[in-house]
């Protein structure tokens, strides 16, 4: 007898081995129709998986992340089958599910056009209508290589060759189409209901710019047409909010081919927002016991060899010189930690000196791959609110909590808090070359961090292999308008680098000890934060962040003297404003200010001059009436001082 414990806690008993799909049917025909895959003992598996022993079982549908991934992975195979039917000479690369969709990479002789995508989509509809059974089978390494060689799929051959010798080589077949794949997949192609191919782009094979450029077709799929239509509407809204487009249109930043990829230029508006953010962060940090350092942008390779960056991060660094030729080799800094450690080492430390909190607005340089560049979100030179905190073991939890509370305060003030999630990034013990330290040190650091997160009641996911090479971290994750997730803020626990650098303090008993180090950012990378703010507010920044807070619009030249009087009063409290004195119609001026997303417009004519008032137009609300100058000064000052979001 086989006992199957369901998610509800109920136990079902079967006399013979039974497929997950048949178990789902036993529970409910509706559940079987909606099911896309399942979890058996916590592992995601196919519906066609045979249950042979006692287990826990959770049937998954499209409403779960894993269920949606299985659904869309199946759709990516339907896409590949359609492409092979229409363009038989095309070679297949990879085709995974991604957040909100899927893609497949192809090596084709021709560039896919919008018309091609329409035809491919029609062919996919035919394959779905054919309701082809999807079958899974396994082959030996030799058999797998021969199959892919016979099918003329060199990229699949390479993938098989790179897999471990003992890897399970599974394939999925639907009609005349077979693909190397770990699964899981739906039972039939007819299980997919609503599909849309959204775009085509270039992508290097295996993400390496030294490899061939392939064509990547993106798409998405849903169980219902209405859900697909809603999603496509959101995509259109995302395009409007895309910081890479909107930020340029609003004059916030630009780029130059002469300067290089991943090196954006902040224009006056963008530079002003960056200045506001930086002052906000530094003032808040200073008021919470952080002290400033200012360290060099580069260092000799010797520094990075001590920290471990030379061995574990050199590919991500800009190196100047060749160790085989030059006496001294320098590199631009990818992070500030080893520099701030030198500040710690400048004098002897006592347990009474701790915690010691060093903060720095750091310019960093990372040699990102060209295919990874994206507007302000992923760049090669960036500015970060970086800090390193040296503390005693008994101070660690409280200081970690304080760092997290500061990050949350920043996120709430910016209006981004509701958009983030947490990831506890841990090491991968099966990839030892990626990390320094012993398994015992990693176990201690990770168990310490796990206890802290438990005490602070922080909901989080686990990210195996996402830790820094020297320690675990709490990553505060956020998605851009297209659903791509990036890390915005990190807080890391490090018990290894202090020892490597000889950082010590004299404890109360007179012994020398190494401090714990917390690496943290309070607002993360300023450029990335700016990109997310552009997208969050569609360029309509809160008043305190807006590069121009007020546009003064005199009706004619005879009202200019009054306009400048109002300007002087507002400038006394630091309001950023402009006077539009152009000889243009009022409607045109107002429309221009609306397009620039300026929070307040102050219109003034004869009546306003006579009464010492301003006619106020508020962004998003329009005309809200007239007000005495001193009353408007109070109104906007409160908006700025409270950092209100509207």
C-alpha positions in Angstrom: 0.0 0.0 0.0 1.2 3.5 -0.9 0.2 6.4 1.4 0.1 9.8 -0.2 -0.1 12.8 2.2 -1.8 15.8 0.5 -1.1 19.5 1.3 -4.3 19.6 3.3 -2.9 16.8 5.6 -5.4 14.2 4.2 -3.9 10.8 3.4 -4.9 8.8 0.3 -4.0 5.2 -0.1 -3.2 3.3 -3.3 -2.7 -0.4 -3.9 -0.4 0.1 -6.9 2.1 2.7 -8.2 0.0 5.6 -9.6 0.8 8.6 -11.7 0.5 12.1 -10.2 -2.0 12.9 -12.9 -4.3 10.0 -11.9 -4.0 10.9 -8.3 -5.2 14.4 -9.2 -8.1 12.9 -11.1 -9.0 10.9 -8.1 -9.2 14.0 -6.0 -11.1 16.0 -8.6 -11.6 16.1 -12.4 -11.4 19.9 -12.2 -8.1 19.7 -10.4 -6.6 17.3 -13.0 -7.6 19.7 -15.8 -6.1 22.7 -14.0 -2.9 20.9 -12.8 0.3 21.7 -14.6 2.9 19.9 -12.4 3.3 18.8 -8.8 5.6 18.6 -5.8 6.5 15.2 -4.5 8.4 15.3 -1.2 9.2 19.0 -2.0 10.6 18.3 -5.5 8.8 19.7 -8.6 7.9 16.8 -10.9 5.8 16.0 -14.0 2.2 15.0 -13.7 3.2 11.8 -15.5 5.6 10.9 -12.6 4.7 7.5 -11.1 4.4 7.5 -7.3 5.8 4.2 -6.0 6.4 4.9 -2.3 4.9 6.8 0.6 5.2 10.6 0.0 3.9 14.1 0.4 2.1 15.5 -2.6 1.1 19.0 -3.6 -0.7 19.4 -7.0 0.3 22.6 -8.6 -1.7 24.8 -11.0 -1.0 27.9 -13.0 -1.6 30.1 -9.9 1.8 28.9 -8.4 5.2 30.1 -9.6 6.2 26.5 -10.4 2.9 25.7 -12.0 3.1 28.7 -14.3 6.7 27.9 -15.2 5.7 24.4 -16.3 2.8 25.8 -18.4 5.1 28.4 -20.1 7.9 25.9 -20.5 5.5 23.8 -22.5 4.6 26.8 -24.6 8.3 27.4 -25.3 8.5 23.9 -26.8 5.4 24.6 -28.9 7.2 27.8 -30.1 10.3 25.8 -31.0 8.2 23.1 -32.8 6.4 25.8 -34.8 9.7 27.5 -35.8 11.1 24.1 -37.0 8.0 23.5 -39.0 8.2 26.8 -40.8 12.1 27.2 -40.9 13.4 23.6 -40.9 17.1 24.6 -41.1 16.9 26.6 -37.8 19.0 25.2 -35.0 17.6 25.1 -31.4 19.4 26.5 -28.4 17.5 26.9 -25.1 13.9 27.8 -24.2 13.1 28.3 -20.6 10.1 29.8 -18.8 10.8 33.2 -17.2 8.9 35.6 -15.0 5.6 36.3 -16.8 6.5 34.4 -20.0 9.1 32.4 -21.9 11.7 32.6 -24.6 13.5 30.4 -27.0 16.9 31.1 -28.7 17.4 30.1 -32.3 20.2 30.1 -34.8 18.5 30.9 -38.0 19.8 32.0 -41.5 17.3 34.9 -41.6 16.3 37.6 -39.2 12.8 37.0 -37.8 10.4 39.9 -38.7 7.1 40.9 -37.1 5.4 39.1 -40.0 7.4 35.9 -39.1 6.2 36.2 -35.5 2.6 36.4 -36.7 3.1 33.2 -38.8 4.9 31.4 -36.0 2.0 32.3 -33.7 -0.5 30.9 -36.1 1.5 27.7 -36.4 1.6 27.4 -32.6 -2.2 27.7 -32.6 -2.3 24.7 -35.0 0.0 22.7 -32.8 -2.2 23.5 -29.7 -5.3 22.5 -31.7 -3.7 19.2 -32.6 -3.6 18.4 -28.9 -0.4 16.4 -29.3 0.4 14.0 -26.4 3.7 15.0 -24.7 5.9 12.1 -23.8 9.0 12.0 -21.6 11.8 9.5 -22.1 15.4 9.1 -21.0 18.5 8.0 -23.0 22.1 7.1 -22.2 24.8 9.7 -22.9 25.8 8.0 -26.1 22.2 7.6 -27.3 21.4 11.2 -26.4 24.4 12.5 -28.4 23.5 10.4 -31.4 19.9 11.6 -31.4 20.8 15.3 -31.3 23.6 14.8 -33.9 21.1 13.0 -36.2 18.6 15.8 -35.7 21.3 18.3 -36.6 21.2 20.2 -33.3 24.8 21.2 -32.4 23.8 23.4 -29.5 22.0 20.5 -27.8 25.1 18.3 -28.4 27.2 20.9 -26.6 24.8 21.0 -23.7 24.9 17.2 -23.3 28.7 17.2 -23.5 28.8 19.8 -20.7 26.5 17.9 -18.4 28.1 15.6 -15.6 28.7 12.0 -16.7 26.0 10.8 -14.2 23.4 13.3 -15.2 19.9 12.1 -16.2 19.4 12.9 -19.8 15.6 13.3 -20.4 13.7 14.3 -23.5 10.2 15.4 -24.3 8.5 14.4 -27.6 5.3 16.0 -29.0 4.4 14.8 -32.5 7.4 15.1 -34.8 9.3 17.4 -32.4 11.8 16.2 -29.7 13.8 18.3 -27.4 16.4 17.8 -24.7 14.7 19.0 -21.5 14.5 18.3 -17.7 10.8 19.3 -17.6 8.3 19.3 -16.2 5.7 19.8 -18.9 1.9 19.6 -19.4 0.3 16.3 -20.6 -0.6 17.6 -24.1 0.0 20.7 -26.2 -3.8 21.3 -26.0 -3.3 22.3 -22.4 -2.1 25.7 -23.5 -5.0 28.1 -24.2 -3.8 31.7 -24.9 -0.5 32.6 -26.4 1.2 35.8 -27.6 4.7 36.3 -29.0 5.8 39.7 -27.9 9.3 40.5 -29.4 12.5 39.2 -30.9 16.0 40.3 -29.7 19.6 39.2 -30.0 21.2 37.0 -27.4 24.7 35.5 -27.2 24.8 31.8 -26.9 25.2 31.0 -23.2 25.3 34.7 -22.4 28.9 34.9 -23.6 29.7 37.8 -25.9 32.5 35.8 -27.5 29.9 33.3 -28.7 27.6 33.6 -31.7 24.6 36.0 -31.5 21.4 34.1 -31.7 17.8 35.3 -32.1 15.6 35.2 -29.0 11.8 35.1 -29.4 9.9 36.2 -26.3 6.3 35.3 -25.6 3.8 34.7 -22.9 0.9 32.4 -22.3 -2.1 32.1 -19.9 -4.9 29.6 -19.3 -7.5 32.2 -20.2 -7.7 34.8 -23.1 -8.9 37.5 -20.7 -5.8 37.0 -18.5 -3.6 37.3 -21.5 -5.3 40.5 -22.6 -4.9 42.0 -19.1 -1.2 41.1 -19.2 -0.7 42.7 -22.6 -2.3 45.8 -21.3 0.1 45.8 -18.4 3.0 45.4 -20.9 1.8 48.5 -22.8 1.8 50.4 -19.6 5.2 49.1 -18.8 6.6 50.4 -22.1 5.3 53.9 -21.2 7.0 53.7 -17.8 10.3 52.1 -19.0 13.0 54.3 -17.5 15.2 53.8 -20.5 12.7 55.5 -22.7 11.0 57.9 -20.3 14.2 59.0 -18.6 15.6 60.2 -21.9 12.3 61.9 -22.9 12.2 63.8 -19.6 15.9 64.9 -19.9 17.0 62.9 -16.9 19.9 61.0 -18.6 21.5 60.1 -21.9 24.2 57.9 -23.3 27.0 58.4 -25.8 28.6 55.8 -28.1 31.8 57.8 -27.8 31.8 57.3 -24.0 30.8 53.7 -24.0 28.1 51.2 -23.1 27.0 51.1 -19.4 28.3 54.6 -18.8 25.2 56.9 -18.6 25.4 60.7 -18.4 23.1 62.3 -15.9 21.7 65.5 -17.3 20.9 68.4 -15.0 17.5 67.0 -13.9 19.0 63.6 -13.2 22.0 65.1 -11.4 19.6 67.2 -9.2 17.6 64.1 -8.2 20.8 62.2 -7.5 22.0 65.1 -5.3 18.7 65.2 -3.4 18.9 61.5 -2.8 22.5 61.6 -1.7 21.9 64.4 0.8 18.9 62.6 2.2 20.8 59.4 2.7 23.9 60.9 4.1 22.0 63.2 6.5 20.0 60.2 7.8 23.0 58.0 8.1 25.0 60.7 10.0 22.1 61.1 12.4 22.3 57.4 13.2 26.0 57.1 14.1 27.6 56.6 10.7 30.8 58.4 10.1 32.1 59.4 6.6 35.1 58.0 4.8 36.5 59.0 1.4 38.6 56.4 -0.2 40.5 56.1 -3.5 38.8 54.9 -6.7 41.6 52.4 -7.4 44.2 50.3 -5.7 47.1 48.0 -6.3 46.3 44.4 -6.9 47.9 43.6 -3.5 44.8 45.0 -1.7 42.5 42.8 -3.8 44.6 39.7 -3.2 44.3 40.1 0.5 40.5 40.5 0.3 40.1 37.7 -2.2 38.6 39.8 -4.9 41.6 39.1 -7.1 41.0 35.4 -7.1 37.2 35.5 -6.9 36.1 38.7 -8.7 38.9 39.6 -11.2 36.7 39.0 -14.2 34.3 41.7 -12.9 37.1 44.3 -12.5 38.8 46.9 -14.7 42.5 46.0 -14.4 45.3 48.4 -15.5 48.6 46.7 -16.3 49.9 43.2 -16.7 51.5 41.5 -13.7 53.9 39.7 -16.0 55.2 43.1 -17.3 54.4 45.9 -14.8 55.8 46.2 -11.3 52.5 47.5 -10.0 49.1 46.5 -11.4 46.1 48.6 -10.4 42.4 48.0 -10.7 39.4 50.3 -10.3 37.4 49.3 -7.2 34.3 47.1 -7.6 33.4 47.7 -3.9 34.7 49.8 -1.0 35.1 47.2 1.8 38.9 46.6 1.6 39.5 50.3 1.4 37.4 51.1 4.5 39.2 48.3 6.4 42.4 50.3 6.0 40.7 53.1 7.8 39.9 50.7 10.6 43.5 49.6 10.7 44.8 53.2 11.0 44.8 52.9 14.8 44.4 50.3 17.6 40.8 49.5 18.6 39.1 48.6 21.9 35.9 46.8 22.5 34.6 50.2 23.7 35.1 51.6 20.2 32.6 49.2 18.7 30.3 49.3 16.9 32.2 51.4 14.4 30.1 52.5 11.4 31.8 53.7 8.3 29.6 55.1 5.5 30.7 56.3 2.1 28.9 57.5 -1.1 31.1 55.3 -3.3 31.7 55.4 -7.0 32.3 51.8 -8.1 33.3 50.1 -11.4 32.3 46.7 -12.5 33.1 45.1 -15.9 29.6 43.9 -16.7 29.0 42.0 -20.0 27.7 44.1 -22.8 24.6 42.0 -23.1 23.7 42.8 -19.5 23.7 46.6 -19.9 20.3 48.2 -19.4 19.7 51.9 -19.0 20.5 52.9 -15.4 19.6 49.6 -13.9 22.8 47.7 -14.9 25.8 49.9 -15.6 29.6 49.7 -15.5 30.2 52.8 -13.3 27.7 53.6 -10.5 27.3 55.3 -7.2 26.2 53.4 -4.0 25.4 54.2 -0.4 27.9 51.8 0.9 28.9 51.1 4.5 30.8 48.7 6.7 30.1 48.2 10.3 32.6 46.6 12.7 31.1 45.1 15.9 31.4 42.6 18.7 29.5 39.3 18.5 27.1 40.5 21.2 26.2 43.6 19.1 25.7 41.8 15.8 21.9 41.2 15.9 21.0 44.7 17.1 23.3 46.3 14.5 21.9 44.1 11.7 18.4 45.1 12.8 19.4 48.7 12.7 20.8 48.4 9.2 17.6 46.7 8.1 15.4 49.3 9.7 17.3 52.0 8.0 16.9 50.3 4.6 13.1 49.9 5.3 12.8 53.6 6.2 14.5 54.6 3.0 12.2 52.3 0.9 9.1 53.6 2.6 10.1 57.2 2.2 10.7 56.6 -1.5 7.5 54.7 -1.9 9.2 51.5 -3.0 8.7 49.3 0.2 5.5 47.6 -1.1 7.4 46.4 -4.2 10.3 44.5 -2.6 10.9 41.0 -1.4 13.7 39.4 0.7 16.2 36.7 -0.3 18.5 35.0 2.2 21.5 34.4 -0.1 23.6 31.4 0.9 26.7 29.7 -0.4 26.7 26.6 -2.6 28.9 24.0 -0.9 29.1 22.1 -4.2 30.9 25.1 -5.8 33.8 25.5 -3.3 36.0 27.4 -5.7 33.6 30.3 -5.6 34.0 31.0 -1.9 36.7 31.5 0.8 36.5 30.1 4.3 35.7 26.7 5.7 32.4 24.8 5.7 32.4 25.4 9.5 32.7 29.1 9.1 29.9 29.2 6.5 27.7 27.1 8.8 28.3 29.5 11.7 27.7 32.6 9.6 24.5 31.3 8.0 23.1 29.9 11.2 23.7 33.3 12.9 22.0 35.1 10.1 19.1 32.6 10.0 18.5 33.2 13.7 18.5 37.0 13.2 16.0 36.8 10.3 13.8 34.5 12.5 14.0 36.9 15.4 13.1 39.9 13.1 10.3 37.9 11.5 11.6 38.7 8.0 9.7 36.6 5.3 12.3 35.4 2.8 13.3 33.0 0.1 16.5 31.0 0.1 19.0 31.7 -2.7 21.6 28.9 -2.9 24.8 30.1 -4.6 23.8 33.8 -4.3 26.0 34.6 -1.3 29.1 36.9 -1.6 32.3 34.9 -1.8 33.0 35.9 1.8 29.6 35.6 3.5 25.8 35.2 3.4 23.6 38.2 2.8 20.0 39.4 3.0 19.2 40.7 -0.5 16.2 43.1 -0.8 14.9 42.3 -4.3 12.8 44.5 -6.6 11.4 44.1 -10.1 11.4 46.7 -12.9 8.3 47.3 -15.0 9.2 44.4 -17.2 9.3 42.0 -14.4 13.1 41.6 -14.3 14.2 41.1 -10.7 17.4 42.8 -9.4 19.0 43.3 -6.0 18.4 46.8 -4.7 19.8 46.7 -1.2 22.1 44.1 0.6 23.0 43.5 4.2 25.8 41.0 4.6 27.4 39.2 7.6 31.1 38.7 7.2 33.3 36.9 9.8 36.2 36.1 7.4 37.7 39.3 6.0 38.6 40.8 9.3 40.9 38.0 10.0 42.4 38.1 6.5 43.2 41.8 7.0 44.4 41.5 10.5 41.5 43.7 11.9 41.4 43.3 15.7 40.1 44.9 18.8 41.2 44.4 22.4 38.3 42.8 24.4 37.4 43.5 28.0 39.5 40.6 29.1 42.6 42.0 27.3 42.6 39.4 24.5 42.7 40.3 20.8 39.7 39.4 18.7 38.4 39.9 15.2 35.3 41.9 14.8 32.2 40.8 12.9 31.6 43.0 9.9 28.3 43.9 8.4 28.4 45.1 4.8 25.3 47.1 3.9 23.7 49.6 1.7 21.0 51.9 2.9 19.5 52.8 -0.5 21.6 50.7 -2.8 22.9 51.8 -6.2 21.7 55.4 -6.8 21.4 54.9 -10.5 19.3 51.7 -10.1 17.1 53.5 -7.5 16.6 56.4 -9.9 15.6 54.1 -12.7 13.0 52.4 -10.4 11.7 55.7 -9.2 11.2 56.9 -12.8 9.2 53.7 -13.5 7.3 53.7 -10.2 6.0 57.3 -10.7 6.1 57.3 -14.6 8.4 60.4 -14.2 5.9 62.2 -11.9 8.2 62.4 -8.9 7.0 63.3 -5.4 7.4 67.0 -4.8 10.5 66.6 -2.6 12.3 64.7 -5.4 11.1 66.6 -8.4 14.0 68.4 -10.2 11.6 71.3 -10.9 8.9 71.6 -8.2 7.1 74.7 -9.4 6.5 76.3 -12.8 5.5 80.0 -12.7 3.5 81.0 -15.7 2.8 84.8 -16.1 0.0 85.5 -18.5 2.0 88.4 -20.1 5.1 90.4 -19.7 3.4 93.0 -17.5 3.0 90.2 -14.9 6.7 89.3 -14.8 7.6 91.6 -11.9 5.0 89.8 -9.7 6.3 86.5 -11.0 9.8 87.3 -9.8 8.5 88.4 -6.5 6.8 85.0 -6.0 10.0 83.3 -7.2 12.0 85.1 -4.5 9.6 84.1 -1.8 9.7 80.4 -2.8 13.5 80.4 -3.2 13.8 81.5 0.4 12.7 78.0 1.5 14.7 76.3 -1.2 12.0 75.5 -3.8 13.3 74.6 -7.2 11.4 76.5 -9.8 11.3 78.1 -13.3 9.5 81.0 -14.8 8.1 80.5 -18.3 8.3 83.9 -19.8 8.1 82.8 -23.4 5.8 84.6 -25.8 3.5 81.5 -26.1 -0.1 80.9 -25.5 -1.2 79.9 -22.0 -2.6 76.6 -23.1 0.7 75.7 -24.7 2.8 76.6 -21.6 0.5 74.6 -19.3 0.6 71.6 -21.6 4.5 71.8 -21.7 4.6 71.9 -17.9 2.2 68.9 -17.7 4.4 66.9 -20.1 7.4 67.7 -17.9 5.3 66.3 -14.9 6.0 69.4 -12.8 4.0 69.1 -9.4 2.7 72.7 -9.2 2.0 75.4 -11.8 1.4 79.0 -10.6 -0.6 81.1 -13.1 -0.8 84.8 -12.6 -2.6 87.6 -14.4 -4.1 91.0 -13.5 -6.4 89.6 -10.8 -3.7 87.6 -9.1 -1.3 90.6 -9.2 -4.0 92.9 -7.7 -4.8 90.5 -4.9 -1.3 89.2 -4.2 -2.4 85.7 -5.0 -1.4 82.8 -7.3 -3.8 80.5 -9.3 -2.6 77.0 -8.6 -2.7 74.0 -10.9 -1.7 70.8 -9.2 -0.4 67.8 -11.1 -3.1 65.2 -11.5 -5.8 67.4 -10.2 -5.7 70.5 -12.4 -7.0 73.9 -11.2 -7.4 73.9 -7.4 -8.1 77.6 -6.9 -6.2 80.7 -5.8 -4.1 81.2 -2.7 -2.1 84.0 -1.0 1.6 83.7 -1.7 2.4 83.0 2.0 -0.2 80.3 2.2 1.2 78.5 -0.9 4.7 78.8 0.7 3.4 76.9 3.7 1.6 74.3 1.6 4.6 73.4 -0.5 7.0 73.5 2.5 4.9 70.9 4.2 4.9 68.7 1.1 8.7 68.9 1.0 9.4 68.6 4.7 7.1 65.5 5.1 8.3 64.0 1.8 4.6 63.3 0.9 3.8 61.1 -2.0 1.0 62.0 -4.3 
